[in-house]
Amino acid sequence: MKKIAFSLLTAILLLAACKGEQKPTQQALNPDGTPVMTLSANDTATVQRLTNDYLQLLVDGKTEEAVNHLYVLDNGTPKPLTADQKREYATALDNFAYQGYRITSYAFHTEADTEVEYDLYLDNPASASHPRTFKGLIRPVRRNGAWYITLANGFLK
């Protein structure tokens, strides 16, 4: 009986000692040493909504309105496209009539390194066995809690 009481007392003291010495938590890091981004369901839903809004505007033939949703990074800060950049990008997009779209992947790495790949259908996907597609990539970034759709590096001059 004394051994059980002693063992129980030792276990209680050990548990109390362990709880008193909590080590500081370390933030998980990516292989390049940057902190792993913490996402909420709201972040994912926001990126999905922004992407769907942009792509649907293209399918609806509202290219100028779609281009107004885009930003470029200037020293890490999202800035709206200039009038010349909007015109250049809209001209490239206006070469086709899009019949639909499909988001093929989302990759959330860091606030400044997120990728959304998509297909824009040039043929009606319901009536073509192998519809022609235009593959695209946008790079959503999060700054101060807000998400912006930016173009892949090097698209615009």
ABEGO torsion letter per residue (X at the ends): XAAAAAAAAAAAAAAAAAAABBBBBBBBBBAAGBBBBBBBAAAAAAAAAAAAAAAAAAAAGBAAAAAAABBBBBGGBBBBBBAAAAAAAAAAAAABBBAEBBBABBBBABAABBBBBBBBBABBAAABABBBBBBBBBBBBBBGGBBBBBBBBGABX
